Amino acid sequence: MGIRSWRAFARLLALHAILGGAVLVSVGGVRGEDLDLAGDAFAAGGALTGSNYALDDARIEASGAASWDFDSPEISVQSPLKPKSVAKRAVAGSPLPPSVAGSAILQEAAKYVGVPYLYGGTTPAGFDCTGFVQYVYAKFGVSLPRASSSYWVIGTRIAPKDAQPGDLIVSSGHVAIYAGGNLQIDAPREGKTIQFRAIWQTSYVFIRVT
């Protein structure tokens, strides 16, 4: 008997207890064993196990004093469910570019990879672009402006072929630290973190301040 059928019997028994009258059950027909209605007790002629029973359109009547006994089959789990394991997402940082080893500026800047961008941020709790380069260079005694527009008029402009890791990359509204090749490290924008990435600016200059 399926779970729904057992629940239906349970509801009828409750109704029987409340009304104290006869109980009429329509639970499907009988295939396999015959039902034995001995007195006011209901039994299925043995344990209701395996395929010994199937109920399809039977009407079972019992008096209000009837008792109901069910010998239900033992339930075993053939294929126990395994709880899903929640794998922790590995957050592996990109490998540092080789240029970091030869630049004290980049070594310091690399310490803050993963720090979130924060508009107006000037500490490792959160940086914006100028707050980041200002903080890194301050470690070497170099004072840099807070406004990105001021970077156009500081230091010495360097031709792209002469740029070295640790120089600044200045573009409209943004400042980054050159990491050699086509790479830079910067505080990108809201929702991002400090990272080494390809130079995305289309118009920029290299500036050396040390």
N, C-alpha and C positions, 0 to 999 in steps of 0.2 A: 504494500500500500504506500502510495507516495506521501510526501510530507503534507501536501495540501489536504489529502483525504484524512490523515490523522488529525489535522487541525480542525477539519469539519466535524469529526466525531467529538472532539473536545468541546466545540461550541454547542453541539447538540446536547451533550451531557450537562453542560451548564444550564441550558434551557430546561432540560428535564428536572434539574434540581430546583429551579425557580418555580416552574409550573406544577410540578408533582403529578404530571399526567403521562400519557403515552408518548412514546418517542417514535417518530417515523423517519427512517433514514433511506435516502435514495443515493446509492453510491456507485452505481455501475453494475453490470451483470457478473455472473459468476462463471469462470472458466477454470477447469482443473478440479478442485475439490468442491463438494457440496457443503453448504452451510448447515450446521446442526443447531437448531433452535430448541434446545432441551430446556423445558420449563421456561423460566424467564431469563436464562443465561444465554449469552452468545459466545460461541466458540467456532473456530474454523476447522475443527476436526484434527487439530495439530498446530504446530508452530507455523506462523505465516512467514515462511522463508523462501528465498530463491524464487522459482517460478511456480511454486505450489498453488499460488492463488493469482487471480486477476479479477478485478471487480469492474463490471461495465454496466449494467442496467438492473440492479437488484433492489428490491424493496424489503427492508428488514423491519419488522414490527416487534416491539417489546412493551410490556406493561410498565407502569410507573415505578414498580419495585425492581425492575430488571437491573442486573449488574453486568458490567462489560469487562471482559478480560481479553487482553491481547498479548500473545506471545510473539514479540517482535524479534526479527533476526538481529544477530550480532553484527555490528557495523565495523568494518575494518577499512583502513585507508590504504589503497593499493599504491597510489602515487602521491605521497604527501607533498603538499605545496611548500616550496622553499621561499622564505621571505626574500624579497628583492634587496640586494645589497646596494646601498646608495654610495656610489663611488665618488670620492672627492675629486673635484676637478683640479687637475694639476695646473698650477699657474707657473709655467716655466718662463723665466725671463730670456729675452734674446741674448745670445752671446755677445760679449763686449767686443767692439772692433779692436784690432791690434794696435791702433793708434793710441789707445788709452794708456798702454804701458809706457809710452814715451812722452806723456804729457801730464804734468802735475795738475793742470787745470781740469783735464778730462777725468783724471782719477778722482778728484774731489767731486766733480759733477756727477760721476757715475754712482756715487753713494746715494743719490736721491732718485734713482730710477724707480718708478712706481708711485712717487708722491703725487697726489691728485692736483690738478689745476684748480686754483682758487683765485678768482678775480680780486686783485688788490693784495694777494698773499705774498709775504716776504719771508716766511719761515718754513722749515720742513713739515709743518702741519698742512701746508698748501702754498703753492707758488703760482704767480702769473709769470709771463715771459721775462719781464725786466726784473721782477723780484727774484727770480731764479738766478739769472746771470749776475745780478748785483750781489746776491748772497755768496755765490761761489767765488767771485773775484775778491770779495772782502776778506776771504780767508788768506789771501796773499797780499793784503794791504792795499788793494786797488779800489778806489771809490768810483762807482759808476752812477749815472743818472737814474732817476726813477721813471721818467717819461720816455717812451720809446722814440719819440720825435727828436729827443736830445742826442741820440746816438749817432746821428748823421754828422755831427760837428765835433766829435771827440776822436782822440787817437789818430792813427795814420791809416789811410786807405791802402789796401794791398791788392795787387793784380791777382786774379784767380790762380794763375800759374805759380804764384809765390805764397799763396795762403798756406798756413800751417795749422795743424790740430791745436785747438785752444784759442784761435782767433775768433772774433765775433762775426756773425752773419746778420746784417741789418737790412731789413726791408720795410715797406710801408706798414706801420703798426705792429711790427714783430721784431724780436731779437732772439738769436739762438747762438749756440757755441759750435763752431766748426769741429767735426770729428774726423776729417780726412776723407779723401775720395768724394763720394756724393752723399756723405752722411753728416748729420748734425744731432745735437742733443738739445731739447728745448721743452718748455712747458707749453703744450699746443693750444688747447682751448677747453672750455667747460665740458666736463664729462670725460676728459682724457687725463692721462698721467704723463709725468716726465719720462721720456724715452729717447733712445737712439733711433733715428729713422732717416729716410732719404730726404734730401733737400727738395722741398715742394715749391718754394717760392720761385716765381718766374723772373722777378727783377730784384736783385739784391747786390750788396757790396760787402767785401771783407774789410774788417777794421781790426787793427792790432793796437792794444792798449798797454802792453807790457814790453 
